[in-house]
Every structure is written in C-alpha cells, then in structure tokens.
Amino acid sequence: GSYPSTSEAEPELKKLKSKGLGAEVREVEVPGKGKWFRLYVGQFPTVKDAEATGKNYKTEKLIRDFVVVKVPN
C-alpha cells in the first residue's frame, strides 16, 4: 500500500504484523505528489522468490495484492 500519511499507513501495518508478516513503512518521494508512506513486506533473495511468496500470501488471504520492487538499502 501507499499512503499520504503515516497515520493512514499505520492501521494496515499493524494488521500485517498481526498476521506474522515482517512489514515496515518507508517514506518515499513521489514526483508531483510529494512525500508518501509505502508498506513493504519481506526481503527476498530473488524476484522469483518474492513473486512466489506474494502469490502464496494472496492464496492464504494474508494480503489482497502485491507489487514486487527492488528497494534500496
């Protein structure tokens, strides 16, 4: 998810963490929109691993949808 404030991101973050997912919020600069707060779940060695895990999380109804991105450290 991506939210315009941390107060909007926090409920979803808490929900993901309560499901046992290693979630975090990171601040990003969105061109033309300013500062936004994005939810990230997990770190994976490959894109393939991330996609497989995301599909599994969807099947288990832990998440609604996902996007795989490479995040700078």
DSSP file (Angstrom, degrees, kcal/mol; ACC not computed):
  #  RESIDUE AA STRUCTURE BP1 BP2  ACC     N-H-->O    O-->H-N    N-H-->O    O-->H-N    TCO  KAPPA ALPHA  PHI   PSI    X-CA   Y-CA   Z-CA
    1    1 A G              0   0    0      0, 0.0    38,-2.7     0, 0.0     2,-0.4   0.000 360.0 360.0 360.0 161.1    0.0    0.0    0.0
    2    2 A S  E     -A   38   0A   0     36,-0.2    36,-0.2    34,-0.0    34,-0.0  -0.993 360.0-178.2-138.6 128.5    0.9    3.6   -0.4
    3    3 A Y  E     -A   37   0A   0     34,-2.6    34,-3.4    -2,-0.4     6,-0.1  -0.933  34.7-131.0-133.3 149.5   -0.5    6.3    1.8
    4    4 A P  S    S+     0   0    0      0, 0.0     2,-0.3     0, 0.0    31,-0.1   0.597  93.3  26.8 -76.3  -9.1   -0.2   10.1    2.1
    5    5 A S  S  > S-     0   0    0     32,-0.2     4,-1.3     1,-0.1     3,-0.5  -0.988  73.9-122.2-148.7 157.5    0.4   10.0    5.8
    6    6 A T  H  > S+     0   0    0     -2,-0.3     4,-2.6     1,-0.2    -1,-0.1   0.849 111.6  62.5 -67.2 -32.7    1.8    7.6    8.5
    7    7 A S  H  4 S+     0   0    0      1,-0.2    -1,-0.2     2,-0.2     0, 0.0   0.813 106.6  45.1 -64.0 -27.8   -1.5    7.8   10.3
    8    8 A E  H  4 S+     0   0    0     -3,-0.5     4,-0.5     2,-0.1    -1,-0.2   0.782 115.2  47.1 -82.8 -28.7   -3.2    6.2    7.3
    9    9 A A  H  X S+     0   0    0     -4,-1.3     4,-2.3     1,-0.2     3,-0.3   0.809  97.1  73.6 -80.4 -31.2   -0.4    3.6    6.8
   10   10 A E  H  X S+     0   0    0     -4,-2.6     4,-2.8     1,-0.2     5,-0.2   0.865  91.0  52.8 -56.8 -45.8   -0.3    2.5   10.5
   11   11 A P  H  > S+     0   0    0      0, 0.0     4,-2.0     0, 0.0    -1,-0.2   0.916 113.3  44.6 -59.5 -41.2   -3.6    0.5   10.7
   12   12 A E  H  > S+     0   0    0     -4,-0.5     4,-2.4    -3,-0.3    -2,-0.2   0.894 112.0  53.1 -68.8 -38.7   -2.6   -1.6    7.7
   13   13 A L  H  X S+     0   0    0     -4,-2.3     4,-2.5     2,-0.2     5,-0.2   0.932 110.0  47.8 -59.3 -46.9    1.0   -2.0    9.1
   14   14 A K  H  X S+     0   0    0     -4,-2.8     4,-2.3     1,-0.2    -1,-0.2   0.891 110.4  52.6 -62.0 -40.0   -0.5   -3.3   12.4
   15   15 A K  H  X S+     0   0    0     -4,-2.0     4,-0.8    -5,-0.2    -1,-0.2   0.921 110.9  46.3 -62.7 -44.7   -2.8   -5.6   10.5
   16   16 A L  H ><>S+     0   0    0     -4,-2.4     5,-2.1     1,-0.2     3,-0.7   0.914 113.0  49.4 -64.7 -43.1    0.1   -7.2    8.5
   17   17 A K  H ><5S+     0   0    0     -4,-2.5     3,-1.8     1,-0.2    -1,-0.2   0.869 105.0  57.9 -64.9 -36.0    2.2   -7.5   11.6
   18   18 A S  H 3<5S+     0   0    0     -4,-2.3    -1,-0.2     1,-0.3    -2,-0.2   0.741 102.6  55.9 -66.4 -21.4   -0.6   -9.2   13.5
   19   19 A K  T <<5S-     0   0    0     -4,-0.8    -1,-0.3    -3,-0.7    -2,-0.2   0.369 125.2-105.0 -89.2   3.5   -0.7  -11.8   10.7
   20   20 A G  T < 5S+     0   0    0     -3,-1.8     2,-0.4     1,-0.3    -3,-0.2   0.612  73.7 142.2  85.4  13.0    3.0  -12.5   11.4
   21   21 A L      < -     0   0    0     -5,-2.1     2,-2.0    41,-0.1    -1,-0.3  -0.721  57.9-123.9 -91.1 137.3    4.3  -10.7    8.3
   22   22 A G        +     0   0    0     -2,-0.4    20,-2.1    21,-0.0     2,-0.2  -0.537  50.6 167.3 -77.8  79.1    7.6   -8.7    8.6
   23   23 A A  E     +B   41   0A   0     -2,-2.0     2,-0.3    18,-0.2    18,-0.2  -0.620  13.7 174.6 -99.1 154.4    6.1   -5.4    7.4
   24   24 A E  E     -B   40   0A   0     16,-2.3    16,-2.8    -2,-0.2     2,-0.4  -0.983  25.7-127.0-151.2 159.4    7.5   -1.9    7.5
   25   25 A V  E     -B   39   0A   0     -2,-0.3     2,-0.4    14,-0.2    14,-0.2  -0.919  24.1-171.1-109.3 134.3    6.7    1.6    6.3
   26   26 A R  E     -B   38   0A   0     12,-2.6    12,-2.8    -2,-0.4     2,-0.4  -0.978  22.1-125.2-125.9 141.4    9.2    3.6    4.3
   27   27 A E  E     +B   37   0A   0     -2,-0.4     2,-0.3    10,-0.2    10,-0.2  -0.668  34.0 178.9 -82.0 133.7    8.9    7.2    3.4
   28   28 A V  E     -B   36   0A   0      8,-2.8     8,-2.8    -2,-0.4     2,-0.6  -0.950  29.7-124.8-133.3 155.4    9.3    7.9   -0.4
   29   29 A E  E     -B   35   0A   0     -2,-0.3     6,-0.2     6,-0.2     8,-0.0  -0.905  24.0-160.8 -99.9 117.8    9.2   11.0   -2.6
   30   30 A V  E >>  -B   34   0A   0      4,-3.5     3,-2.5    -2,-0.6     4,-2.2  -0.888  26.8-114.4-101.8 118.1    6.5   10.7   -5.3
   31   31 A P  T 34 S+     0   0    0      0, 0.0    -1,-0.0     0, 0.0    -2,-0.0  -0.250  99.4   5.9 -53.8 128.2    7.1   13.1   -8.2
   32   32 A G  T 34 S+     0   0    0      1,-0.1    -3,-0.0     0, 0.0    -2,-0.0   0.298 130.1  60.5  82.7 -10.2    4.3   15.6   -8.4
   33   33 A K  T <4 S-     0   0    0     -3,-2.5     2,-0.2     1,-0.2    -1,-0.1   0.548  89.4-145.8-122.5 -16.1    2.7   14.3   -5.2
   34   34 A G  E  <  + B   0  30A   0     -4,-2.2    -4,-3.5     2,-0.0     2,-0.3  -0.574  56.6   7.3  86.9-148.7    5.4   14.8   -2.5
   35   35 A K  E     + B   0  29A   0     -6,-0.2     2,-0.3    -2,-0.2    -6,-0.2  -0.570  65.6 171.0 -80.3 128.4    6.0   12.6    0.5
   36   36 A W  E     - B   0  28A   0     -8,-2.8    -8,-2.8    -2,-0.3     2,-0.5  -0.871  27.8-130.1-129.9 165.6    4.1    9.3    0.7
   37   37 A F  E     -AB   3  27A   0    -34,-3.4   -34,-2.6    -2,-0.3     2,-0.3  -0.969  23.4-164.1-124.6 117.2    4.5    6.3    3.0
   38   38 A R  E     -AB   2  26A   0    -12,-2.8   -12,-2.6    -2,-0.5     2,-0.4  -0.789  14.4-132.8-107.9 143.4    4.7    2.8    1.5
   39   39 A L  E     - B   0  25A   0    -38,-2.7     2,-0.4    -2,-0.3   -14,-0.2  -0.767  23.5-172.7 -91.1 134.6    4.2   -0.6    3.1
   40   40 A Y  E     - B   0  24A   0    -16,-2.8   -16,-2.3    -2,-0.4     2,-0.5  -0.976   8.0-160.8-127.4 142.6    6.8   -3.2    2.4
   41   41 A V  E     - B   0  23A   0     -2,-0.4   -18,-0.2   -18,-0.2    -2,-0.0  -0.976  51.2 -25.3-126.9 118.6    6.7   -6.9    3.4
   42   42 A G        -     0   0    0    -20,-2.1     2,-0.4    -2,-0.5    -1,-0.2   0.279  56.3-108.3  76.8 162.9    9.8   -9.1    3.5
   43   43 A Q        -     0   0    0     -3,-0.1    -1,-0.1     7,-0.0   -21,-0.0  -0.999  34.6-169.3-131.0 132.7   13.1   -9.2    1.8
   44   44 A F        -     0   0    0     -2,-0.4     6,-0.0     1,-0.1     3,-0.0  -0.925  29.4-132.2-129.0 147.0   13.8  -11.9   -0.7
   45   45 A P  S    S+     0   0    0      0, 0.0     2,-0.3     0, 0.0    -1,-0.1   0.807  91.3  18.2 -68.5 -28.8   17.0  -13.1   -2.5
   46   46 A T  S  > S-     0   0    0      1,-0.1     4,-1.9    -3,-0.0     5,-0.1  -0.940  73.4-117.7-139.2 160.9   15.4  -13.0   -6.0
   47   47 A V  H  > S+     0   0    0     -2,-0.3     4,-2.8     1,-0.2     5,-0.2   0.888 117.0  57.3 -61.2 -39.9   12.4  -11.5   -7.7
   48   48 A K  H  > S+     0   0    0      1,-0.2     4,-2.4     2,-0.2    -1,-0.2   0.907 106.2  48.4 -59.3 -43.6   11.1  -15.1   -8.4
   49   49 A D  H  > S+     0   0    0      2,-0.2     4,-2.3     1,-0.2    -1,-0.2   0.906 112.0  49.6 -62.5 -42.6   11.1  -15.8   -4.6
   50   50 A A  H  X S+     0   0    0     -4,-1.9     4,-2.6     2,-0.2    -2,-0.2   0.916 111.6  48.1 -64.1 -43.7    9.3  -12.5   -3.9
   51   51 A E  H  X S+     0   0    0     -4,-2.8     4,-2.4     2,-0.2    -2,-0.2   0.915 112.0  49.3 -64.2 -43.1    6.6  -13.3   -6.5
   52   52 A A  H  X S+     0   0    0     -4,-2.4     4,-2.1    -5,-0.2    -2,-0.2   0.910 113.2  46.8 -62.8 -42.4    6.1  -16.9   -5.2
   53   53 A T  H  X S+     0   0    0     -4,-2.3     4,-2.8     2,-0.2    -2,-0.2   0.918 111.1  51.8 -66.6 -43.0    5.8  -15.6   -1.7
   54   54 A G  H  X S+     0   0    0     -4,-2.6     4,-2.1     1,-0.2    -2,-0.2   0.908 110.1  48.8 -59.3 -42.9    3.4  -12.9   -2.7
   55   55 A K  H  X S+     0   0    0     -4,-2.4     4,-2.5     2,-0.2    -1,-0.2   0.901 111.6  50.0 -63.9 -40.3    1.2  -15.4   -4.6
   56   56 A N  H  X S+     0   0    0     -4,-2.1     4,-2.4     2,-0.2    -2,-0.2   0.919 109.0  51.2 -63.3 -44.3    1.2  -17.6   -1.5
   57   57 A Y  H  <>S+     0   0    0     -4,-2.8     5,-3.0     1,-0.2     6,-0.9   0.884 111.2  49.0 -60.5 -39.0    0.2  -14.7    0.8
   58   58 A K  H ><5S+     0   0    0     -4,-2.1     3,-1.5     3,-0.2    -2,-0.2   0.931 110.0  50.4 -65.4 -45.3   -2.7  -13.9   -1.6
   59   59 A T  H 3<5S+     0   0    0     -4,-2.5    -2,-0.2     1,-0.3    -1,-0.2   0.887 112.0  47.4 -59.2 -40.2   -3.8  -17.6   -1.6
   60   60 A E  T 3<5S-     0   0    0     -4,-2.4    -1,-0.3    -5,-0.2    -2,-0.2   0.425 113.8-122.7 -80.7   1.3   -3.7  -17.6    2.2
   61   61 A K  T < 5S+     0   0    0     -3,-1.5    -3,-0.2     2,-0.2    -2,-0.1   0.798  75.4 128.1  59.1  32.5   -5.7  -14.3    2.2
   62   62 A L  S   <S+     0   0    0     -5,-3.0     2,-0.3    -6,-0.2    -4,-0.2   0.758  78.3  18.2 -82.6 -27.5   -2.9  -12.6    4.2
   63   63 A I        -     0   0    0     -6,-0.9    -2,-0.2    -9,-0.1    -1,-0.2  -0.938  65.2-140.7-137.6 159.6   -2.8   -9.8    1.6
   64   64 A R  S    S-     0   0    0      1,-0.3     2,-0.3    -2,-0.3    -1,-0.1   0.859  80.7 -20.0 -87.2 -40.6   -5.1   -8.5   -1.1
   65   65 A D        -     0   0    0      2,-0.0    -1,-0.3    -8,-0.0     2,-0.3  -0.946  60.9-155.5-158.6 171.7   -2.5   -7.8   -3.8
   66   66 A F        -     0   0    0     -2,-0.3     2,-0.4    -3,-0.1    -3,-0.0  -0.993  10.1-153.6-156.5 158.7    1.2   -7.1   -4.1
   67   67 A V        -     0   0    0     -2,-0.3     2,-0.6     2,-0.0    -2,-0.0  -0.998  21.4-137.0-133.5 132.4    3.9   -5.5   -6.3
   68   68 A V        +     0   0    0     -2,-0.4     2,-0.3     2,-0.0   -21,-0.0  -0.814  33.3 164.9 -93.8 124.9    7.5   -6.7   -6.3
   69   69 A V        -     0   0    0     -2,-0.6     2,-0.6   -22,-0.0    -2,-0.0  -0.971  40.2-118.4-136.2 152.3   10.1   -3.9   -6.3
   70   70 A K        -     0   0    0     -2,-0.3    -2,-0.0     0, 0.0   -23,-0.0  -0.827  34.8-157.6 -89.5 122.4   13.7   -3.6   -5.6
   71   71 A V        -     0   0    0     -2,-0.6     2,-0.0     2,-0.0    -2,-0.0  -0.855  15.8-120.3-106.4 131.4   14.2   -1.4   -2.6
   72   72 A P              0   0    0      0, 0.0    -1,-0.0     0, 0.0     0, 0.0  -0.377 360.0 360.0 -65.0 148.4   17.4    0.4   -1.9
   73   73 A N              0   0    0     -2,-0.0    -2,-0.0     0, 0.0     0, 0.0   0.491 360.0 360.0 -66.7 360.0   19.0   -0.5    1.5
